[in-house]
Amino acid sequence: MTVYASSRTPDGDDLFLNLEYNNRPVEDPTEEKRYGAELNYTWSGRNVRFRATLFVVRTADGMQVRHYYDDFYATYSDMAAAGIGTLRYGAEATALIRLAYRWNLTLAASAGRYRYADNPVVTVYADANNEVLDRNAASYMGDCSVGNTPQLTGFAGLNYYGPKGWGVQAEAAWTGNRFVEPSLVRRTSRIARQLAESP
């Protein structure tokens, strides 16, 4: 079993409102904290090698800067979010099976749950002059699924090795439970009220 803890400095794009033409830094930058644990099991037989892993990863105090057009304020805006936290846990398994002298089969699968665990705070600035439009608004991200990452995967590969160094390989892969990334701004009370009042 492996247990670890680490911290990471935010990327440059997440430390300034806009690196291309605006050198204003975000307020109170913090390092992202990461805690995790893994439990591994390995088994080897005459024609089979198998490995399984259980994992859990918790992050906290993440930061993010995004640029967008704010319809409510009718201006281009910079969003700075702080206190982003996620929880990811699941299982992975792989197997290498020797079917015959020149034939191998590889199988792999993973299943997990990746979600936001905290409600970060969001500050919105006018891009033109850095005026604060919305300060420290709670973004209700808790329990939303993390986007752009499949939470179910499967893989199968069949290999044939020829007698003179050549080979043939066929592979198939599948992914599932992939979600759209939720918007930090759209999950604030301001946007929720705006949508509720729209005709």
One Martini backbone bead per residue (centre of mass of N, CA, C, O) as a GRO file, in nm:
protein
  199
    1MET     BB    1   0.098   0.035   0.021
    2THR     BB    2   0.025   0.379  -0.079
    3VAL     BB    3   0.115   0.698   0.067
    4TYR     BB    4   0.035   1.049  -0.005
    5ALA     BB    5   0.179   1.392  -0.012
    6SER     BB    6   0.112   1.713  -0.176
    7SER     BB    7   0.225   2.002  -0.367
    8ARG     BB    8   0.112   2.275  -0.597
    9THR     BB    9   0.184   2.505  -0.818
   10PRO     BB   10   0.044   2.712  -1.002
   11ASP     BB   11  -0.011   2.809  -1.292
   12GLY     BB   12   0.043   3.095  -1.463
   13ASP     BB   13  -0.258   3.120  -1.572
   14ASP     BB   14  -0.357   3.108  -1.243
   15LEU     BB   15  -0.199   3.392  -1.135
   16PHE     BB   16  -0.326   3.556  -1.374
   17LEU     BB   17  -0.564   3.716  -1.549
   18ASN     BB   18  -0.355   3.808  -1.803
   19LEU     BB   19  -0.057   3.742  -1.954
   20GLU     BB   20  -0.064   3.906  -2.229
   21TYR     BB   21  -0.181   4.216  -2.081
   22ASN     BB   22  -0.197   4.126  -1.759
   23ASN     BB   23  -0.021   4.165  -1.435
   24ARG     BB   24  -0.244   4.077  -1.250
   25PRO     BB   25  -0.284   3.919  -0.969
   26VAL     BB   26  -0.409   3.711  -0.772
   27GLU     BB   27  -0.565   3.649  -0.482
   28ASP     BB   28  -0.426   3.453  -0.266
   29PRO     BB   29  -0.220   3.239  -0.337
   30THR     BB   30  -0.217   2.875  -0.367
   31GLU     BB   31  -0.152   2.556  -0.294
   32GLU     BB   32  -0.206   2.248  -0.402
   33LYS     BB   33  -0.354   1.974  -0.252
   34ARG     BB   34  -0.238   1.622  -0.215
   35TYR     BB   35  -0.411   1.307  -0.158
   36GLY     BB   36  -0.312   0.951  -0.130
   37ALA     BB   37  -0.401   0.603  -0.232
   38GLU     BB   38  -0.264   0.262  -0.273
   39LEU     BB   39  -0.369  -0.074  -0.384
   40ASN     BB   40  -0.183  -0.365  -0.461
   41TYR     BB   41  -0.214  -0.648  -0.700
   42THR     BB   42  -0.016  -0.946  -0.775
   43TRP     BB   43  -0.022  -1.204  -1.042
   44SER     BB   44   0.159  -1.511  -1.135
   45GLY     BB   45   0.169  -1.732  -1.402
   46ARG     BB   46   0.240  -1.917  -1.666
   47ASN     BB   47   0.006  -1.739  -1.865
   48VAL     BB   48  -0.037  -1.516  -1.629
   49ARG     BB   49  -0.085  -1.159  -1.572
   50PHE     BB   50  -0.182  -0.974  -1.272
   51ARG     BB   51  -0.339  -0.644  -1.201
   52ALA     BB   52  -0.444  -0.448  -0.911
   53THR     BB   53  -0.615  -0.127  -0.829
   54LEU     BB   54  -0.659   0.091  -0.559
   55PHE     BB   55  -0.798   0.432  -0.540
   56VAL     BB   56  -0.725   0.764  -0.384
   57VAL     BB   57  -0.805   1.121  -0.444
   58ARG     BB   58  -0.727   1.437  -0.283
   59THR     BB   59  -0.818   1.775  -0.337
   60ALA     BB   60  -0.700   2.118  -0.257
   61ASP     BB   61  -0.678   2.454  -0.327
   62GLY     BB   62  -0.754   2.525  -0.602
   63MET     BB   63  -0.690   2.697  -0.918
   64GLN     BB   64  -0.866   2.936  -1.151
   65VAL     BB   65  -0.854   3.079  -1.485
   66ARG     BB   66  -1.103   3.261  -1.678
   67HIS     BB   67  -1.243   3.351  -2.003
   68TYR     BB   68  -1.530   3.573  -2.066
   69TYR     BB   69  -1.865   3.647  -2.140
   70ASP     BB   70  -2.079   3.865  -1.961
   71ASP     BB   71  -2.415   3.909  -1.982
   72PHE     BB   72  -2.492   4.073  -1.730
   73TYR     BB   73  -2.242   4.296  -1.777
   74ALA     BB   74  -2.152   4.328  -2.074
   75THR     BB   75  -1.852   4.178  -2.051
   76TYR     BB   76  -1.537   4.113  -2.041
   77SER     BB   77  -1.396   3.843  -1.840
   78ASP     BB   78  -1.240   3.746  -1.525
   79MET     BB   79  -1.191   3.434  -1.363
   80ALA     BB   80  -1.138   3.363  -1.008
   81ALA     BB   81  -1.058   3.059  -0.850
   82ALA     BB   82  -1.100   2.913  -0.518
   83GLY     BB   83  -1.109   2.604  -0.354
   84ILE     BB   84  -1.056   2.356  -0.522
   85GLY     BB   85  -1.214   2.025  -0.501
   86THR     BB   86  -1.138   1.668  -0.515
   87LEU     BB   87  -1.272   1.327  -0.579
   88ARG     BB   88  -1.092   1.013  -0.636
   89TYR     BB   89  -1.215   0.680  -0.720
   90GLY     BB   90  -1.100   0.327  -0.767
   91ALA     BB   91  -1.037   0.082  -1.035
   92GLU     BB   92  -0.774  -0.140  -1.162
   93ALA     BB   93  -0.709  -0.368  -1.448
   94THR     BB   94  -0.470  -0.626  -1.557
   95ALA     BB   95  -0.402  -0.858  -1.840
   96LEU     BB   96  -0.169  -1.120  -1.937
   97ILE     BB   97  -0.218  -1.353  -2.208
   98ARG     BB   98  -0.108  -1.670  -2.306
   99LEU     BB   99  -0.237  -1.853  -2.567
  100ALA     BB  100   0.039  -1.896  -2.724
  101TYR     BB  101   0.341  -1.890  -2.855
  102ARG     BB  102   0.238  -1.616  -3.052
  103TRP     BB  103   0.002  -1.542  -2.841
  104ASN     BB  104  -0.152  -1.236  -2.713
  105LEU     BB  105  -0.348  -1.106  -2.432
  106THR     BB  106  -0.491  -0.784  -2.355
  107LEU     BB  107  -0.633  -0.656  -2.046
  108ALA     BB  108  -0.842  -0.364  -1.955
  109ALA     BB  109  -0.970  -0.181  -1.658
  110SER     BB  110  -1.194   0.088  -1.540
  111ALA     BB  111  -1.332   0.235  -1.227
  112GLY     BB  112  -1.498   0.547  -1.131
  113ARG     BB  113  -1.506   0.849  -0.915
  114TYR     BB  114  -1.545   1.193  -1.023
  115ARG     BB  115  -1.547   1.477  -0.798
  116TYR     BB  116  -1.663   1.739  -0.639
  117ALA     BB  117  -1.601   1.850  -0.284
  118ASP     BB  118  -1.620   2.162  -0.324
  119ASN     BB  119  -1.689   2.517  -0.269
  120PRO     BB  120  -1.591   2.759  -0.438
  121VAL     BB  121  -1.452   3.077  -0.507
  122VAL     BB  122  -1.564   3.373  -0.696
  123THR     BB  123  -1.399   3.615  -0.908
  124VAL     BB  124  -1.499   3.903  -1.099
  125TYR     BB  125  -1.352   4.068  -1.382
  126ALA     BB  126  -1.284   4.324  -1.571
  127ASP     BB  127  -1.080   4.318  -1.843
  128ALA     BB  128  -1.017   4.628  -1.896
  129ASN     BB  129  -0.987   4.733  -1.550
  130ASN     BB  130  -1.032   4.525  -1.294
  131GLU     BB  131  -1.308   4.529  -1.206
  132VAL     BB  132  -1.519   4.433  -0.958
  133LEU     BB  133  -1.818   4.233  -0.999
  134ASP     BB  134  -1.752   3.961  -0.820
  135ARG     BB  135  -1.710   3.857  -0.479
  136ASN     BB  136  -1.681   3.562  -0.334
  137ALA     BB  137  -1.852   3.350  -0.482
  138ALA     BB  138  -2.034   3.081  -0.455
  139SER     BB  139  -1.968   2.753  -0.592
  140TYR     BB  140  -2.190   2.479  -0.658
  141MET     BB  141  -1.990   2.185  -0.697
  142GLY     BB  142  -2.076   1.982  -0.509
  143ASP     BB  143  -2.097   1.660  -0.668
  144CYS     BB  144  -1.984   1.711  -0.926
  145SER     BB  145  -1.865   1.611  -1.215
  146VAL     BB  146  -1.586   1.552  -1.372
  147GLY     BB  147  -1.464   1.657  -1.663
  148ASN     BB  148  -1.309   1.504  -1.947
  149THR     BB  149  -1.337   1.212  -1.790
  150PRO     BB  150  -1.338   0.890  -1.790
  151GLN     BB  151  -1.495   0.641  -1.561
  152LEU     BB  152  -1.487   0.431  -1.803
  153THR     BB  153  -1.280   0.147  -1.908
  154GLY     BB  154  -1.163  -0.038  -2.207
  155PHE     BB  155  -0.934  -0.315  -2.308
  156ALA     BB  156  -0.810  -0.480  -2.616
  157GLY     BB  157  -0.531  -0.706  -2.710
  158LEU     BB  158  -0.391  -0.860  -3.007
  159ASN     BB  159  -0.101  -1.076  -3.050
  160TYR     BB  160   0.140  -1.142  -3.320
  161TYR     BB  161   0.443  -1.335  -3.355
  162GLY     BB  162   0.670  -1.377  -3.573
  163PRO     BB  163   0.961  -1.557  -3.682
  164LYS     BB  164   1.103  -1.258  -3.812
  165GLY     BB  165   0.989  -0.995  -3.627
  166TRP     BB  166   0.705  -0.990  -3.692
  167GLY     BB  167   0.367  -0.835  -3.659
  168VAL     BB  168   0.033  -0.843  -3.509
  169GLN     BB  169  -0.225  -0.592  -3.426
  170ALA     BB  170  -0.522  -0.573  -3.211
  171GLU     BB  171  -0.755  -0.309  -3.112
  172ALA     BB  172  -0.973  -0.212  -2.827
  173ALA     BB  173  -1.182   0.066  -2.716
  174TRP     BB  174  -1.349   0.204  -2.413
  175THR     BB  175  -1.577   0.470  -2.309
  176GLY     BB  176  -1.730   0.615  -2.005
  177ASN     BB  177  -1.864   0.854  -1.821
  178ARG     BB  178  -1.865   1.138  -1.979
  179PHE     BB  179  -1.839   1.480  -1.891
  180VAL     BB  180  -1.921   1.790  -1.867
  181GLU     BB  181  -1.787   2.076  -1.771
  182PRO     BB  182  -1.850   2.263  -1.519
  183SER     BB  183  -1.947   2.586  -1.430
  184LEU     BB  184  -1.848   2.808  -1.201
  185VAL     BB  185  -2.028   3.054  -1.268
  186ARG     BB  186  -2.314   2.903  -1.313
  187ARG     BB  187  -2.298   2.811  -0.983
  188THR     BB  188  -2.398   3.077  -0.895
  189SER     BB  189  -2.634   3.285  -0.764
  190ARG     BB  190  -2.639   3.500  -0.986
  191ILE     BB  191  -2.705   3.309  -1.225
  192ALA     BB  192  -2.951   3.173  -1.106
  193ARG     BB  193  -3.122   3.433  -1.092
  194GLN     BB  194  -3.103   3.511  -1.388
  195LEU     BB  195  -3.244   3.254  -1.496
  196ALA     BB  196  -3.509   3.282  -1.327
  197GLU     BB  197  -3.579   3.582  -1.457
  198SER     BB  198  -3.608   3.472  -1.720
  199PRO     BB  199  -3.849   3.435  -1.981
   0.00000   0.00000   0.00000
